[in-house]
Amino acid sequence: GIEFDYCRVHGLIAIKECSYESIMINCNPETVSTDFDMADKLYFEPVYWEHLWEIIELEKPEGVIVQLGGQTARKLAKRLHENGIKIIGTSFDSMDIAEDRGRFSDMLKEQEIPYPNYGTAFNTDEAIEVDKQVGYPVFIRPSSVLGGQRMRMVFNDEDMAKGVLSLIQHLPGNKILLDHYLSG
């Protein structure tokens, strides 16, 4: 999307301003960030661990910036971290806190920051049980995304069942997050 492309282009500009060589890995030739004059080196590769690792072994970078690459790049952060590759910018641990509901709520509790009731489920029955503690209306979404992808608001058990079934069909095996809706 435009926000990723905008971020990547400005990230490349900042890297050049700091006198570093920039290496872009992208699988989409339609983006501005893949223009021939943006990065010092450009790899058009599927963004999978195996391809990334081969490039890292060849280029031996000082570090890797993942937070400008969207969900795909963030998902690779764990493997980078486990293999001792320096992540420049937001650390893997901080990204993990943002994506892990339990760790995030623990951090909010430690900081004494209020937050809405929430819960997690793997199926419709669990979601309806969780909602007995959380209370309608709730937002439901898959645990695998930070953005609003596939998020929906539900107001009753029937909407909950339909929403959870849709999430399970499109993203099987993912936890479903439920957040109590707080009106402003």
N, CA and C atoms as a LAMMPS dump frame, in Angstrom:
ITEM: TIMESTEP
0
ITEM: NUMBER OF ATOMS
552
ITEM: BOX BOUNDS ff ff ff
-5.0000000000000000e+02 5.0000000000000000e+02
-5.0000000000000000e+02 5.0000000000000000e+02
-5.0000000000000000e+02 5.0000000000000000e+02
ITEM: ATOMS id mol type element x y z
1 1 1 N 0.812 -1.183 0
2 1 2 C 0 0 0
3 1 3 C 0.859 1.251 0
4 2 1 N 0.215 2.382 -0.226
5 2 2 C 0.944 3.646 -0.325
6 2 3 C 1.703 3.959 0.957
7 3 1 N 1.139 3.606 2.117
8 3 2 C 1.842 3.917 3.364
9 3 3 C 3.148 3.137 3.476
10 4 1 N 3.164 1.876 3.023
11 4 2 C 4.404 1.107 3.066
12 4 3 C 5.42 1.687 2.095
13 5 1 N 4.961 2 0.889
14 5 2 C 5.86 2.535 -0.123
15 5 3 C 6.448 3.871 0.347
16 6 1 N 5.61 4.733 0.899
17 6 2 C 6.062 6.027 1.409
18 6 3 C 7.123 5.827 2.496
19 7 1 N 6.846 4.917 3.416
20 7 2 C 7.793 4.646 4.507
21 7 3 C 9.106 4.08 3.969
22 8 1 N 9.014 3.144 3.034
23 8 2 C 10.238 2.54 2.496
24 8 3 C 11.084 3.575 1.767
25 9 1 N 10.448 4.424 0.952
26 9 2 C 11.192 5.444 0.21
27 9 3 C 11.9 6.382 1.177
28 10 1 N 11.211 6.845 2.188
29 10 2 C 11.833 7.76 3.147
30 10 3 C 12.875 7.045 4.008
31 11 1 N 12.674 5.76 4.259
32 11 2 C 13.696 4.981 4.947
33 11 3 C 14.966 4.877 4.113
34 12 1 N 14.816 4.64 2.816
35 12 2 C 15.977 4.574 1.922
36 12 3 C 16.706 5.915 1.859
37 13 1 N 15.946 6.998 1.819
38 13 2 C 16.558 8.335 1.806
39 13 3 C 17.347 8.559 3.088
40 14 1 N 16.771 8.19 4.23
41 14 2 C 17.456 8.366 5.525
42 14 3 C 18.729 7.514 5.585
43 15 1 N 18.67 6.304 5.058
44 15 2 C 19.849 5.436 5.055
45 15 3 C 20.972 6.078 4.245
46 16 1 N 20.629 6.616 3.08
47 16 2 C 21.639 7.289 2.245
48 16 3 C 22.21 8.515 2.956
49 17 1 N 21.344 9.286 3.638
50 17 2 C 21.807 10.472 4.358
51 17 3 C 22.776 10.109 5.478
52 18 1 N 22.672 8.9 6
53 18 2 C 23.581 8.43 7.051
54 18 3 C 24.803 7.725 6.463
55 19 1 N 24.958 7.804 5.152
56 19 2 C 26.111 7.247 4.428
57 19 3 C 26.205 5.721 4.491
58 20 1 N 25.076 5.045 4.605
59 20 2 C 25.064 3.589 4.548
60 20 3 C 24.648 3.14 3.159
61 21 1 N 25.102 1.962 2.773
62 21 2 C 24.608 1.34 1.549
63 21 3 C 23.233 0.762 1.852
64 22 1 N 22.282 0.98 0.962
65 22 2 C 20.935 0.46 1.189
66 22 3 C 20.666 -0.717 0.258
67 23 1 N 20.078 -1.743 0.834
68 23 2 C 19.721 -2.945 0.082
69 23 3 C 18.239 -3.191 0.294
70 24 1 N 17.483 -3.187 -0.776
71 24 2 C 16.035 -3.399 -0.708
72 24 3 C 15.723 -4.811 -1.185
73 25 1 N 14.867 -5.493 -0.438
74 25 2 C 14.341 -6.792 -0.866
75 25 3 C 12.845 -6.61 -1.018
76 26 1 N 12.355 -6.852 -2.208
77 26 2 C 10.941 -6.627 -2.48
78 26 3 C 10.477 -7.629 -3.52
79 27 1 N 9.241 -8.048 -3.425
80 27 2 C 8.688 -8.97 -4.414
81 27 3 C 7.711 -8.259 -5.344
82 28 1 N 7.538 -6.95 -5.178
83 28 2 C 6.55 -6.208 -5.956
84 28 3 C 7.233 -5.14 -6.808
85 29 1 N 7.407 -5.394 -8.1
86 29 2 C 8.084 -4.419 -8.959
87 29 3 C 7.25 -3.174 -9.25
88 30 1 N 6.013 -3.126 -8.794
89 30 2 C 5.129 -1.997 -9.07
90 30 3 C 5.288 -0.842 -8.077
91 31 1 N 6.123 -0.975 -7.072
92 31 2 C 6.217 0.058 -6.046
93 31 3 C 7.346 1.035 -6.342
94 32 1 N 7.165 2.277 -5.889
95 32 2 C 8.168 3.319 -6.102
96 32 3 C 9.483 2.952 -5.435
97 33 1 N 9.408 2.282 -4.297
98 33 2 C 10.631 1.942 -3.569
99 33 3 C 11.507 0.972 -4.337
100 34 1 N 10.985 0.371 -5.404
101 34 2 C 11.81 -0.518 -6.218
102 34 3 C 12.334 0.188 -7.47
103 35 1 N 12.145 1.5 -7.583
104 35 2 C 12.737 2.239 -8.697
105 35 3 C 14.254 2.09 -8.646
106 36 1 N 14.873 2.014 -9.81
107 36 2 C 16.303 1.69 -9.908
108 36 3 C 17.2 2.649 -9.146
109 37 1 N 16.765 3.864 -8.894
110 37 2 C 17.653 4.825 -8.237
111 37 3 C 17.362 5.018 -6.749
112 38 1 N 16.461 4.249 -6.181
113 38 2 C 16.127 4.417 -4.761
114 38 3 C 17.129 3.699 -3.857
115 39 1 N 17.334 2.417 -4.073
116 39 2 C 18.258 1.638 -3.236
117 39 3 C 19.571 1.425 -3.984
118 40 1 N 20.652 1.26 -3.229
119 40 2 C 21.939 0.964 -3.851
120 40 3 C 21.921 -0.417 -4.507
121 41 1 N 21.254 -1.361 -3.843
122 41 2 C 21.088 -2.702 -4.39
123 41 3 C 19.632 -3.103 -4.213
124 42 1 N 19.118 -3.81 -5.204
125 42 2 C 17.714 -4.2 -5.177
126 42 3 C 17.586 -5.671 -5.543
127 43 1 N 16.903 -6.408 -4.68
128 43 2 C 16.63 -7.819 -4.94
129 43 3 C 15.127 -7.976 -5.153
130 44 1 N 14.739 -8.523 -6.309
131 44 2 C 13.351 -8.917 -6.536
132 44 3 C 13.25 -10.391 -6.188
133 45 1 N 12.797 -10.678 -5.017
134 45 2 C 12.723 -12.051 -4.519
135 45 3 C 11.417 -12.227 -3.75
136 46 1 N 10.898 -13.437 -3.748
137 46 2 C 9.801 -13.704 -2.809
138 46 3 C 10.332 -13.456 -1.394
139 47 1 N 9.545 -12.841 -0.56
140 47 2 C 10.017 -12.488 0.777
141 47 3 C 9.748 -13.668 1.725
142 48 1 N 10.587 -14.687 1.553
143 48 2 C 10.56 -15.877 2.393
144 48 3 C 11.897 -15.984 3.109
145 49 1 N 11.894 -16.701 4.23
146 49 2 C 13.091 -16.817 5.044
147 49 3 C 14.283 -17.331 4.246
148 50 1 N 14.087 -18.348 3.45
149 50 2 C 15.203 -18.953 2.718
150 50 3 C 15.882 -17.937 1.809
151 51 1 N 15.081 -17.143 1.078
152 51 2 C 15.637 -16.122 0.189
153 51 3 C 16.338 -15.024 0.994
154 52 1 N 15.687 -14.609 2.072
155 52 2 C 16.254 -13.564 2.913
156 52 3 C 17.598 -14.01 3.492
157 53 1 N 17.661 -15.24 3.971
158 53 2 C 18.884 -15.746 4.579
159 53 3 C 20.029 -15.801 3.562
160 54 1 N 19.727 -16.207 2.333
161 54 2 C 20.761 -16.245 1.296
162 54 3 C 21.324 -14.846 1.031
163 55 1 N 20.461 -13.85 0.998
164 55 2 C 20.894 -12.469 0.769
165 55 3 C 21.718 -11.968 1.949
166 56 1 N 21.288 -12.287 3.158
167 56 2 C 22.041 -11.878 4.356
168 56 3 C 23.431 -12.506 4.352
169 57 1 N 23.511 -13.782 4.023
170 57 2 C 24.821 -14.44 3.977
171 57 3 C 25.727 -13.818 2.919
172 58 1 N 25.151 -13.403 1.793
173 58 2 C 25.932 -12.793 0.72
174 58 3 C 26.347 -11.358 1.067
175 59 1 N 25.405 -10.561 1.544
176 59 2 C 25.64 -9.127 1.752
177 59 3 C 26.252 -8.796 3.103
178 60 1 N 26.007 -9.628 4.112
179 60 2 C 26.518 -9.397 5.472
180 60 3 C 26.197 -7.975 5.973
181 61 1 N 24.921 -7.648 6.066
182 61 2 C 24.539 -6.292 6.471
183 61 3 C 24.835 -6.02 7.948
184 62 1 N 25.01 -4.735 8.273
185 62 2 C 25.172 -4.349 9.68
186 62 3 C 23.885 -4.59 10.451
187 63 1 N 22.772 -4.502 9.752
188 63 2 C 21.485 -4.73 10.365
189 63 3 C 20.383 -4.715 9.322
190 64 1 N 19.185 -5.032 9.779
191 64 2 C 18.025 -5.128 8.907
192 64 3 C 16.902 -4.292 9.506
193 65 1 N 16.229 -3.532 8.652
194 65 2 C 15.053 -2.761 9.086
195 65 3 C 13.821 -3.526 8.626
196 66 1 N 12.989 -3.953 9.554
197 66 2 C 11.802 -4.735 9.183
198 66 3 C 10.499 -3.953 9.313
199 67 1 N 10.461 -2.948 10.157
200 67 2 C 9.183 -2.313 10.449
201 67 3 C 8.626 -1.454 9.317
202 68 1 N 9.371 -1.267 8.232
203 68 2 C 8.847 -0.524 7.091
204 68 3 C 8.322 -1.465 6.016
205 69 1 N 8.312 -2.745 6.286
206 69 2 C 7.927 -3.725 5.286
207 69 3 C 6.596 -4.4 5.531
208 70 1 N 5.812 -3.895 6.453
209 70 2 C 4.496 -4.472 6.691
210 70 3 C 4.544 -5.783 7.452
211 71 1 N 3.423 -6.483 7.432
212 71 2 C 3.252 -7.711 8.201
213 71 3 C 4.248 -8.792 7.785
214 72 1 N 4.512 -8.917 6.497
215 72 2 C 5.433 -9.959 6.028
216 72 3 C 6.807 -9.793 6.663
217 73 1 N 7.326 -8.586 6.631
218 73 2 C 8.653 -8.341 7.212
219 73 3 C 8.639 -8.539 8.723
220 74 1 N 7.581 -8.088 9.392
221 74 2 C 7.516 -8.261 10.844
222 74 3 C 7.493 -9.74 11.224
223 75 1 N 6.842 -10.56 10.397
224 75 2 C 6.803 -11.993 10.692
225 75 3 C 8.188 -12.618 10.573
226 76 1 N 9.056 -12.042 9.767
227 76 2 C 10.42 -12.557 9.628
228 76 3 C 11.334 -12.088 10.762
229 77 1 N 10.9 -11.119 11.533
230 77 2 C 11.73 -10.553 12.597
231 77 3 C 12.147 -11.607 13.615
232 78 1 N 11.267 -12.525 13.937
233 78 2 C 11.609 -13.558 14.927
234 78 3 C 12.781 -14.403 14.434
235 79 1 N 12.741 -14.804 13.17
236 79 2 C 13.83 -15.616 12.616
237 79 3 C 15.133 -14.816 12.581
238 80 1 N 15.039 -13.536 12.233
239 80 2 C 16.238 -12.685 12.237
240 80 3 C 16.827 -12.631 13.638
241 81 1 N 15.973 -12.369 14.61
242 81 2 C 16.386 -12.275 16.013
243 81 3 C 17.038 -13.584 16.475
244 82 1 N 16.384 -14.702 16.178
245 82 2 C 16.901 -16.009 16.601
246 82 3 C 18.24 -16.339 15.947
247 83 1 N 18.512 -15.753 14.784
248 83 2 C 19.76 -16.022 14.076
249 83 3 C 20.805 -14.944 14.306
250 84 1 N 20.561 -14.067 15.287
251 84 2 C 21.552 -13.077 15.682
252 84 3 C 21.73 -11.919 14.708
253 85 1 N 20.76 -11.693 13.842
254 85 2 C 20.827 -10.574 12.907
255 85 3 C 20.282 -9.333 13.614
256 86 1 N 21.057 -8.27 13.614
257 86 2 C 20.647 -7.027 14.286
258 86 3 C 19.444 -6.417 13.563
259 87 1 N 18.408 -6.131 14.333
260 87 2 C 17.245 -5.434 13.796
261 87 3 C 17.399 -3.976 14.17
262 88 1 N 17.474 -3.135 13.161
263 88 2 C 17.638 -1.694 13.373
264 88 3 C 16.26 -1.077 13.55
265 89 1 N 16.107 -0.243 14.553
266 89 2 C 14.809 0.369 14.824
267 89 3 C 14.117 -0.39 15.934
268 90 1 N 12.837 -0.633 15.768
269 90 2 C 12.056 -1.337 16.776
270 90 3 C 12.576 -2.761 16.932
271 91 1 N 12.891 -3.144 18.152
272 91 2 C 13.455 -4.476 18.415
273 91 3 C 12.39 -5.559 18.222
274 92 1 N 12.859 -6.787 18.043
275 92 2 C 11.922 -7.908 17.952
276 92 3 C 11.073 -7.986 19.215
277 93 1 N 11.695 -7.798 20.381
278 93 2 C 10.958 -7.897 21.64
279 93 3 C 9.82 -6.879 21.693
280 94 1 N 10.077 -5.653 21.246
281 94 2 C 9.021 -4.628 21.254
282 94 3 C 7.908 -4.968 20.272
283 95 1 N 8.273 -5.484 19.11
284 95 2 C 7.247 -5.91 18.145
285 95 3 C 6.428 -7.06 18.71
286 96 1 N 7.09 -7.976 19.408
287 96 2 C 6.401 -9.114 19.998
288 96 3 C 5.42 -8.651 21.076
289 97 1 N 5.816 -7.674 21.865
290 97 2 C 4.906 -7.123 22.884
291 97 3 C 3.67 -6.531 22.21
292 98 1 N 3.872 -5.815 21.108
293 98 2 C 2.743 -5.201 20.402
294 98 3 C 1.79 -6.246 19.839
295 99 1 N 2.3 -7.406 19.45
296 99 2 C 1.465 -8.421 18.821
297 99 3 C 0.953 -9.478 19.793
298 100 1 N 1.576 -9.628 20.941
299 100 2 C 1.172 -10.648 21.906
300 100 3 C 0.236 -10.031 22.936
301 101 1 N -1.012 -10.442 22.909
302 101 2 C -2.039 -9.848 23.766
303 101 3 C -1.676 -9.937 25.239
304 102 1 N -1.174 -11.06 25.671
305 102 2 C -0.826 -11.219 27.08
306 102 3 C 0.314 -10.31 27.497
307 103 1 N 1.382 -10.276 26.706
308 103 2 C 2.528 -9.421 27.033
309 103 3 C 2.131 -7.948 26.996
310 104 1 N 1.3 -7.579 26.023
311 104 2 C 0.891 -6.186 25.899
312 104 3 C 0.053 -5.763 27.113
313 105 1 N -0.897 -6.595 27.503
314 105 2 C -1.723 -6.225 28.659
315 105 3 C -0.898 -6.204 29.937
316 106 1 N 0.096 -7.102 30.057
317 106 2 C 0.986 -7.057 31.225
318 106 3 C 1.729 -5.725 31.287
319 107 1 N 2.194 -5.257 30.119
320 107 2 C 2.896 -3.976 30.073
321 107 3 C 1.956 -2.825 30.487
322 108 1 N 0.711 -2.876 29.993
323 108 2 C -0.247 -1.824 30.362
324 108 3 C -0.509 -1.836 31.868
325 109 1 N -0.644 -3.025 32.438
326 109 2 C -0.861 -3.14 33.895
327 109 3 C 0.313 -2.538 34.656
328 110 1 N 1.55 -2.887 34.243
329 110 2 C 2.745 -2.36 34.911
330 110 3 C 2.796 -0.832 34.845
331 111 1 N 2.351 -0.274 33.726
332 111 2 C 2.377 1.176 33.535
333 111 3 C 1.123 1.859 34.103
334 112 1 N 0.206 1.051 34.646
335 112 2 C -1.065 1.541 35.186
336 112 3 C -1.862 2.319 34.134
337 113 1 N -1.896 1.767 32.909
338 113 2 C -2.652 2.356 31.804
339 113 3 C -3.942 1.558 31.657
340 114 1 N -5.101 2.217 31.758
341 114 2 C -6.362 1.479 31.618
342 114 3 C -6.553 0.982 30.175
343 115 1 N -7.247 -0.131 30.031
344 115 2 C -7.524 -0.706 28.712
345 115 3 C -8.842 -1.475 28.799
346 116 1 N -9.478 -1.686 27.647
347 116 2 C -10.77 -2.386 27.659
348 116 3 C -10.605 -3.864 27.996
349 117 1 N -11.689 -4.445 28.516
350 117 2 C -11.692 -5.889 28.745
351 117 3 C -11.466 -6.593 27.417
352 118 1 N -10.805 -7.726 27.464
353 118 2 C -10.507 -8.475 26.247
354 118 3 C -10.439 -9.956 26.567
355 119 1 N -10.338 -10.748 25.531
356 119 2 C -10.136 -12.175 25.691
357 119 3 C -9.715 -12.776 24.369
358 120 1 N -9.381 -14.058 24.4
359 120 2 C -8.99 -14.765 23.186
360 120 3 C -9.76 -16.074 23.098
361 121 1 N -9.936 -16.543 21.872
362 121 2 C -10.667 -17.789 21.639
363 121 3 C -10.132 -18.452 20.375
364 122 1 N -10.439 -19.735 20.215
365 122 2 C -10.064 -20.468 19.008
366 122 3 C -11.281 -20.938 18.21
367 123 1 N -12.484 -20.819 18.806
368 123 2 C -13.683 -21.254 18.099
369 123 3 C -14.883 -20.457 18.591
370 124 1 N -16.026 -20.705 17.981
371 124 2 C -17.242 -19.949 18.287
372 124 3 C -17.668 -20.117 19.737
373 125 1 N -17.69 -21.356 20.227
374 125 2 C -18.125 -21.593 21.613
375 125 3 C -17.242 -20.839 22.611
376 126 1 N -15.925 -20.902 22.401
377 126 2 C -15.002 -20.182 23.287
378 126 3 C -15.243 -18.673 23.2
379 127 1 N -15.462 -18.161 21.995
380 127 2 C -15.677 -16.718 21.816
381 127 3 C -16.924 -16.258 22.55
382 128 1 N -17.984 -17.026 22.484
383 128 2 C -19.227 -16.654 23.184
384 128 3 C -19.015 -16.707 24.693
385 129 1 N -18.233 -17.7 25.173
386 129 2 C -17.913 -17.776 26.606
387 129 3 C -17.075 -16.575 27.051
388 130 1 N -16.068 -16.225 26.247
389 130 2 C -15.209 -15.075 26.572
390 130 3 C -16.051 -13.811 26.635
391 131 1 N -16.988 -13.699 25.715
392 131 2 C -17.789 -12.477 25.687
393 131 3 C -18.65 -12.319 26.938
394 132 1 N -18.95 -13.393 27.636
395 132 2 C -19.703 -13.273 28.883
396 132 3 C -18.925 -12.443 29.903
397 133 1 N -17.571 -12.477 29.836
398 133 2 C -16.756 -11.642 30.713
399 133 3 C -16.472 -10.271 30.092
400 134 1 N -16.307 -10.244 28.763
401 134 2 C -15.928 -9.006 28.074
402 134 3 C -17.137 -8.097 27.88
403 135 1 N -18.232 -8.639 27.407
404 135 2 C -19.463 -7.884 27.196
405 135 3 C -19.578 -7.283 25.805
406 136 1 N -20.776 -7.4 25.219
407 136 2 C -21.039 -6.79 23.908
408 136 3 C -21.17 -5.288 24.064
409 137 1 N -20.906 -4.526 23.022
410 137 2 C -20.358 -4.926 21.729
411 137 3 C -18.852 -5.172 21.834
412 138 1 N -18.348 -6.044 20.942
413 138 2 C -16.926 -6.349 20.912
414 138 3 C -16.399 -6.272 19.484
415 139 1 N -15.112 -5.97 19.396
416 139 2 C -14.398 -6.1 18.136
417 139 3 C -13.78 -7.488 18.141
418 140 1 N -13.89 -8.197 17.02
419 140 2 C -13.189 -9.466 16.891
420 140 3 C -12.225 -9.337 15.719
421 141 1 N -11.06 -9.976 15.874
422 141 2 C -10.062 -9.937 14.805
423 141 3 C -9.101 -11.096 14.992
424 142 1 N -8.413 -11.459 13.908
425 142 2 C -7.405 -12.507 14.053
426 142 3 C -6.206 -11.977 14.811
427 143 1 N -5.517 -12.857 15.527
428 143 2 C -4.37 -12.425 16.325
429 143 3 C -3.145 -12.155 15.47
430 144 1 N -3.18 -12.551 14.196
431 144 2 C -1.98 -12.476 13.372
432 144 3 C -1.755 -11.137 12.693
433 145 1 N -2.621 -10.167 12.901
434 145 2 C -2.453 -8.879 12.226
435 145 3 C -2.557 -7.733 13.225
436 146 1 N -1.74 -6.689 13.009
437 146 2 C -1.827 -5.503 13.861
438 146 3 C -2.87 -4.523 13.356
439 147 1 N -3.065 -4.466 12.065
440 147 2 C -4.005 -3.526 11.461
441 147 3 C -5.429 -4.002 11.632
442 148 1 N -6.326 -3.404 10.902
443 148 2 C -7.738 -3.724 11.014
444 148 3 C -8.21 -4.813 10.08
445 149 1 N -7.289 -5.521 9.428
446 149 2 C -7.674 -6.542 8.47
447 149 3 C -8.584 -7.584 9.102
448 150 1 N -9.741 -7.778 8.495
449 150 2 C -10.759 -8.754 8.919
450 150 3 C -11.374 -8.448 10.284
451 151 1 N -11.153 -7.275 10.833
452 151 2 C -11.766 -6.917 12.108
453 151 3 C -13.228 -6.557 11.868
454 152 1 N -14.06 -6.929 12.802
455 152 2 C -15.469 -6.536 12.717
456 152 3 C -16.034 -6.358 14.116
457 153 1 N -17.088 -5.564 14.182
458 153 2 C -17.759 -5.345 15.454
459 153 3 C -18.979 -6.263 15.501
460 154 1 N -19.168 -6.935 16.637
461 154 2 C -20.324 -7.807 16.801
462 154 3 C -21.121 -7.376 18.032
463 155 1 N -22.444 -7.603 17.939
464 155 2 C -23.351 -7.105 18.968
465 155 3 C -24.113 -8.208 19.698
466 156 1 N -24.041 -9.443 19.176
467 156 2 C -24.8 -10.53 19.796
468 156 3 C -24.17 -11.868 19.43
469 157 1 N -24.709 -12.947 20.033
470 157 2 C -24.14 -14.281 19.819
471 157 3 C -24.217 -14.717 18.358
472 158 1 N -25.302 -14.358 17.669
473 158 2 C -25.447 -14.743 16.259
474 158 3 C -24.357 -14.084 15.399
475 159 1 N -24.157 -12.772 15.599
476 159 2 C -23.091 -12.07 14.868
477 159 3 C -21.715 -12.642 15.239
478 160 1 N -21.548 -13.013 16.509
479 160 2 C -20.278 -13.583 16.961
480 160 3 C -19.998 -14.884 16.213
481 161 1 N -21.006 -15.762 16.14
482 161 2 C -20.82 -17.049 15.462
483 161 3 C -20.446 -16.84 13.991
484 162 1 N -21.143 -15.95 13.305
485 162 2 C -20.842 -15.675 11.894
486 162 3 C -19.432 -15.088 11.745
487 163 1 N -19.099 -14.155 12.594
488 163 2 C -17.791 -13.506 12.507
489 163 3 C -16.645 -14.462 12.773
490 164 1 N -16.785 -15.288 13.799
491 164 2 C -15.738 -16.248 14.149
492 164 3 C -15.588 -17.286 13.038
493 165 1 N -16.701 -17.777 12.501
494 165 2 C -16.619 -18.746 11.405
495 165 3 C -15.904 -18.156 10.198
496 166 1 N -16.167 -16.897 9.896
497 166 2 C -15.494 -16.229 8.784
498 166 3 C -13.99 -16.147 9.028
499 167 1 N -13.592 -15.784 10.242
500 167 2 C -12.166 -15.701 10.567
501 167 3 C -11.496 -17.075 10.464
502 168 1 N -12.172 -18.091 10.97
503 168 2 C -11.612 -19.442 10.938
504 168 3 C -11.45 -19.923 9.499
505 169 1 N -12.416 -19.582 8.642
506 169 2 C -12.335 -20 7.238
507 169 3 C -11.171 -19.325 6.519
508 170 1 N -10.982 -18.038 6.769
509 170 2 C -9.965 -17.28 6.043
510 170 3 C -8.575 -17.371 6.666
511 171 1 N -8.5 -17.567 7.965
512 171 2 C -7.206 -17.625 8.649
513 171 3 C -7.221 -18.772 9.655
514 172 1 N -7.263 -20.01 9.183
515 172 2 C -7.363 -21.145 10.103
516 172 3 C -6.16 -21.23 11.042
517 173 1 N -6.432 -21.68 12.267
518 173 2 C -5.358 -21.894 13.235
519 173 3 C -4.978 -20.664 14.036
520 174 1 N -5.532 -19.507 13.701
521 174 2 C -5.21 -18.28 14.426
522 174 3 C -6.1 -18.124 15.649
523 175 1 N -5.533 -17.54 16.69
524 175 2 C -6.335 -17.121 17.833
525 175 3 C -7.228 -15.987 17.38
526 176 1 N -8.372 -15.874 17.994
527 176 2 C -9.282 -14.763 17.72
528 176 3 C -9.247 -13.86 18.942
529 177 1 N -9.034 -12.588 18.699
530 177 2 C -8.985 -11.608 19.781
531 177 3 C -10.336 -10.913 19.883
532 178 1 N -10.804 -10.725 21.097
533 178 2 C -12.056 -10.024 21.359
534 178 3 C -11.753 -8.844 22.267
535 179 1 N -12.172 -7.665 21.847
536 179 2 C -11.962 -6.445 22.649
537 179 3 C -13.29 -5.758 22.873
538 180 1 N -13.587 -5.453 24.12
539 180 2 C -14.805 -4.704 24.416
540 180 3 C -14.727 -3.334 23.762
541 181 1 N -15.794 -2.936 23.099
542 181 2 C -15.849 -1.631 22.436
543 181 3 C -16.139 -0.564 23.475
544 182 1 N -15.289 0.458 23.482
545 182 2 C -15.494 1.605 24.363
546 182 3 C -15.889 2.81 23.512
547 183 1 N -17.051 3.365 23.754
548 183 2 C -17.461 4.528 22.961
549 183 3 C -16.803 5.771 23.537
550 184 1 N -16.516 6.716 22.62
551 184 2 C -15.805 7.934 23.001
552 184 3 C -16.708 8.909 23.604
